[in-house]
Amino acid sequence: MSFRHLLSIKAIILLPLLLSGCFDHYRTTDSLCNDNPNLCQPLNLNDGQCRIQRTNLIWQRYDTLQTPTDEYKFKELKATKEYQYCLEYAARIEPTKLKQRKTKRIQALYHSYESIERLNQELQSSQDPHIIYYRWNQGDQIAKQQFIALEGDEKLEHPELQLALARYYVNKDKHKTLDLLHHSLSLYKAKDNINISILRSLSTLYYQQHNMAAAYVWTNISTHYQPNHTPQKITRHNPFKLTEDDRKKLDRVTLNIITTLNNGQYHRTDIMTQ
């Protein structure tokens, strides 16, 4: 084996290790904070309260520092709000020791308010539809018009954004709302976490339209996707007024739809009893 060939083999072996060192520079939050104190010092460090939210925020701030796009700033905004919610509770707790911890929590809470205000300002002109919808939810009527104007644009081809459109139309056009809800489900890929609000909305709308077969199916599907649900069928003491044969047929329909949702292959299924 030639010396040059041996060097080539060593280079191939070392390359993954070098790349790993680049992308995994910080292995602990402490090491990250030591090199980037501005990301961490305003927070309630060395405090058992809000530890998970604080850690998530620190790493998200670092991601934003490395990639300061609207997408990462929005993720930082959401992480900051989660941290703020935790701190608002923690700031009311009286520490049995180290009374200064409460002061530190209150200072960190005010810092979170300032961070949220700063990020809101930085995202005020963002054209990202997720951020536009967020601003609409915050009461921005201009953002509402911007979001609705995007209807039909491929930028809204995302389950959560289709759900947002469905909520807009729910009191205006029930049939269009159903179309949007079904379309939102078709946008999920295999193993995605499905927003249970879509499933519950389908169940409610079909029940309001007196389509008891569809309401039964979508109620069972939403129950299936509930976190920590216990497998169970809807009992006969319910308002669906279905025969036992109807239930057996609809239970098969339910399982088929769940399979397509899990595989990311959902297509609208119109459900009616004979």
C-alpha positions as CSV (number, residue, x, y, z in Angstrom):
1,M,0.0,0.0,0.0
2,S,1.5,3.4,-1.0
3,F,2.1,6.2,1.4
4,R,-0.3,8.4,-0.6
5,H,-3.0,5.8,-0.4
6,L,-2.5,5.4,3.3
7,L,-3.0,9.2,3.8
8,S,-6.2,9.1,1.8
9,I,-7.6,6.4,4.1
10,K,-6.7,8.4,7.2
11,A,-8.3,11.5,5.7
12,I,-11.6,9.6,5.1
13,I,-11.5,8.2,8.6
14,L,-10.8,11.6,10.2
15,L,-13.3,13.6,8.1
16,P,-16.5,12.6,10.1
17,L,-14.6,13.4,13.3
18,L,-13.7,16.9,12.1
19,L,-17.2,17.6,10.9
20,S,-18.6,16.4,14.2
21,G,-16.3,18.8,16.0
22,C,-17.7,21.7,13.8
23,F,-21.3,21.0,14.3
24,D,-21.2,19.8,17.9
25,H,-18.9,22.4,19.4
26,Y,-20.8,22.8,22.6
27,R,-21.8,19.6,24.5
28,T,-23.2,21.2,27.6
29,T,-25.2,24.3,28.4
30,D,-22.5,25.4,30.8
31,S,-19.8,25.4,28.1
32,L,-22.1,27.3,25.8
33,C,-22.8,30.0,28.5
34,N,-19.1,30.3,29.4
35,D,-18.3,31.3,25.8
36,N,-21.5,33.3,25.2
37,P,-22.4,35.0,28.5
38,N,-24.8,37.4,26.9
39,L,-27.1,34.5,26.0
40,C,-27.4,33.3,29.6
41,Q,-26.5,35.9,32.2
42,P,-29.9,37.7,32.2
43,L,-31.6,34.4,33.0
44,N,-32.2,32.8,36.4
45,L,-29.1,30.5,36.2
46,N,-28.4,28.0,39.0
47,D,-32.1,27.9,39.9
48,G,-34.2,24.7,39.8
49,Q,-37.2,26.6,38.7
50,C,-37.9,26.7,34.9
51,R,-34.7,24.7,34.2
52,I,-36.1,23.0,31.1
53,Q,-37.5,26.2,29.6
54,R,-34.4,28.1,30.4
55,T,-32.1,25.5,28.7
56,N,-34.3,25.4,25.6
57,L,-34.2,29.1,25.4
58,I,-30.4,29.3,25.7
59,W,-29.9,26.8,22.9
60,Q,-32.5,28.5,20.7
61,R,-30.8,31.8,21.3
62,Y,-27.5,30.3,20.2
63,D,-29.2,28.9,17.0
64,T,-30.6,32.4,16.3
65,L,-27.1,33.9,16.8
66,Q,-25.7,31.4,14.3
67,T,-28.6,31.8,11.8
68,P,-30.4,35.1,12.4
69,T,-33.4,34.5,10.1
70,D,-37.0,35.2,10.7
71,E,-37.6,31.5,11.2
72,Y,-35.1,31.2,14.0
73,K,-36.2,34.5,15.6
74,F,-39.7,33.1,15.6
75,K,-38.6,29.9,17.3
76,E,-36.7,32.1,19.9
77,L,-39.8,34.1,20.4
78,K,-41.9,31.0,21.2
79,A,-39.1,29.6,23.5
80,T,-39.0,33.0,25.3
81,K,-42.8,33.0,25.8
82,E,-42.6,29.5,27.3
83,Y,-39.8,30.6,29.6
84,Q,-41.9,33.7,30.6
85,Y,-45.0,31.7,31.4
86,C,-42.9,29.5,33.7
87,L,-41.2,32.5,35.4
88,E,-44.5,34.2,36.0
89,Y,-45.4,31.3,38.3
90,A,-41.9,30.8,39.7
91,A,-41.5,34.5,40.6
92,R,-44.4,34.1,43.1
93,I,-42.6,31.3,45.0
94,E,-40.8,32.3,48.2
95,P,-37.4,30.4,48.3
96,T,-36.8,28.8,51.7
97,K,-33.1,29.6,51.3
98,L,-31.2,32.1,49.2
99,K,-33.8,34.9,49.1
100,Q,-31.9,36.5,46.3
101,R,-33.2,33.8,44.0
102,K,-36.6,35.5,43.9
103,T,-35.0,38.8,42.9
104,K,-33.1,37.0,40.2
105,R,-36.4,35.4,38.9
106,I,-38.1,38.8,38.8
107,Q,-35.2,40.3,36.9
108,A,-35.2,37.4,34.5
109,L,-39.0,37.8,34.0
110,Y,-38.6,41.5,33.1
111,H,-35.8,40.5,30.8
112,S,-38.1,38.0,29.0
113,Y,-40.7,40.8,28.5
114,E,-38.0,43.0,26.9
115,S,-36.9,40.1,24.7
116,I,-40.4,39.4,23.5
117,E,-40.9,43.1,22.7
118,R,-37.6,43.2,20.8
119,L,-38.4,40.0,18.8
120,N,-41.9,41.2,18.0
121,Q,-40.5,44.4,16.6
122,E,-37.9,42.5,14.5
123,L,-40.6,40.3,13.1
124,Q,-43.1,43.1,12.5
125,S,-42.5,43.2,8.7
126,S,-41.8,39.5,8.2
127,Q,-43.5,37.9,5.2
128,D,-43.3,34.4,6.7
129,P,-47.0,33.2,6.7
130,H,-46.5,31.5,10.1
131,I,-45.4,34.8,11.6
132,I,-48.1,36.8,9.8
133,Y,-50.6,34.4,11.4
134,Y,-49.0,34.9,14.7
135,R,-49.3,38.7,14.4
136,W,-53.0,38.3,13.4
137,N,-53.5,36.2,16.6
138,Q,-52.0,39.1,18.5
139,G,-54.7,41.4,17.2
140,D,-52.9,42.8,14.1
141,Q,-55.7,43.5,11.6
142,I,-53.3,44.3,8.8
143,A,-51.7,40.9,9.3
144,K,-55.1,39.3,9.1
145,Q,-55.7,40.9,5.7
146,Q,-52.2,39.8,4.6
147,F,-52.8,36.2,5.7
148,I,-56.2,36.0,4.0
149,A,-54.7,37.4,0.8
150,L,-52.4,34.4,0.7
151,E,-55.3,32.0,0.3
152,G,-54.5,29.7,-2.6
153,D,-50.8,30.4,-2.5
154,E,-48.5,27.5,-2.0
155,K,-47.0,29.3,1.0
156,L,-50.0,28.3,2.9
157,E,-49.6,24.6,2.0
158,H,-49.0,23.6,5.6
159,P,-51.5,21.8,8.0
160,E,-51.4,24.6,10.7
161,L,-51.9,27.3,8.1
162,Q,-54.8,25.5,6.4
163,L,-56.3,25.1,9.9
164,A,-55.9,28.8,10.4
165,L,-57.9,29.5,7.2
166,A,-60.5,27.0,8.3
167,R,-61.0,28.9,11.5
168,Y,-61.5,32.1,9.5
169,Y,-64.2,30.5,7.4
170,V,-66.0,28.4,10.1
171,N,-68.7,31.0,10.6
172,K,-68.8,32.1,7.0
173,D,-68.8,28.9,4.9
174,K,-69.1,25.5,6.6
175,H,-68.5,23.5,3.4
176,K,-65.3,25.4,2.6
177,T,-64.2,24.9,6.2
178,L,-64.6,21.2,5.8
179,D,-62.6,21.3,2.6
180,L,-59.8,23.2,4.3
181,L,-59.7,20.8,7.3
182,H,-59.5,17.7,5.0
183,H,-56.8,19.4,2.9
184,S,-54.8,20.2,6.0
185,L,-54.8,16.5,6.9
186,S,-53.6,15.6,3.4
187,L,-50.5,17.7,4.0
188,Y,-49.2,15.7,6.9
189,K,-46.3,13.3,6.2
190,A,-45.7,9.9,7.7
191,K,-45.1,10.1,11.5
192,D,-45.9,13.8,11.8
193,N,-47.7,14.8,14.9
194,I,-51.3,15.6,13.9
195,N,-53.0,18.6,15.5
196,I,-56.0,17.1,17.3
197,S,-57.9,20.4,16.8
198,I,-58.4,19.5,13.2
199,L,-59.9,16.1,14.1
200,R,-62.2,17.6,16.7
201,S,-63.3,20.4,14.4
202,L,-64.3,17.8,11.7
203,S,-66.3,15.8,14.4
204,T,-68.1,19.0,15.5
205,L,-68.9,20.2,12.0
206,Y,-70.3,16.9,10.9
207,Y,-72.4,16.6,14.0
208,Q,-73.8,20.0,13.4
209,Q,-74.7,18.9,9.9
210,H,-76.4,15.8,11.3
211,N,-74.0,13.5,9.5
212,M,-73.8,11.2,12.5
213,A,-71.7,8.6,10.7
214,A,-68.9,11.0,9.9
215,A,-69.2,12.6,13.4
216,Y,-68.8,9.1,14.9
217,V,-65.7,8.3,12.8
218,W,-63.9,11.6,13.5
219,T,-64.7,11.5,17.2
220,N,-63.1,8.1,17.3
221,I,-60.1,9.3,15.3
222,S,-59.6,12.3,17.6
223,T,-59.8,10.0,20.6
224,H,-57.2,7.8,19.1
225,Y,-54.8,10.7,18.7
226,Q,-55.3,12.1,22.2
227,P,-52.1,12.0,24.3
228,N,-52.1,9.1,26.6
229,H,-55.5,7.9,25.4
230,T,-56.8,4.6,26.5
231,P,-58.2,2.6,23.6
232,Q,-61.9,2.5,23.7
233,K,-64.9,2.7,21.4
234,I,-67.8,5.1,21.9
235,T,-70.5,3.3,23.8
236,R,-74.0,2.9,22.7
237,H,-75.1,5.5,25.2
238,N,-74.3,8.4,22.9
239,P,-76.1,10.8,20.6
240,F,-75.0,9.3,17.3
241,K,-78.1,7.0,16.8
242,L,-76.3,4.3,14.8
243,T,-77.1,0.7,14.6
244,E,-74.6,-2.0,15.7
245,D,-74.0,-2.9,12.0
246,D,-73.3,0.8,11.2
247,R,-70.8,1.0,14.0
248,K,-68.9,-2.1,12.8
249,K,-68.7,-0.7,9.3
250,L,-67.6,2.7,10.6
251,D,-65.0,1.2,13.0
252,R,-63.4,-0.3,9.9
253,V,-63.5,3.1,8.2
254,T,-61.9,4.7,11.3
255,L,-59.0,2.2,11.2
256,N,-58.5,2.8,7.5
257,I,-58.3,6.6,7.9
258,I,-55.9,6.3,10.9
259,T,-53.7,4.1,8.8
260,T,-53.6,6.6,5.9
261,L,-52.9,9.5,8.4
262,N,-50.0,7.6,10.0
263,N,-48.6,6.8,6.5
264,G,-48.9,10.4,5.3
265,Q,-51.3,9.3,2.6
266,Y,-54.6,10.8,3.6
267,H,-57.2,11.6,1.0
268,R,-60.7,12.9,1.8
269,T,-63.2,10.2,2.6
270,D,-66.9,11.0,2.5
271,I,-68.7,9.0,5.2
272,M,-72.4,8.2,5.1
273,T,-74.5,5.4,6.4
274,Q,-76.7,3.5,4.1
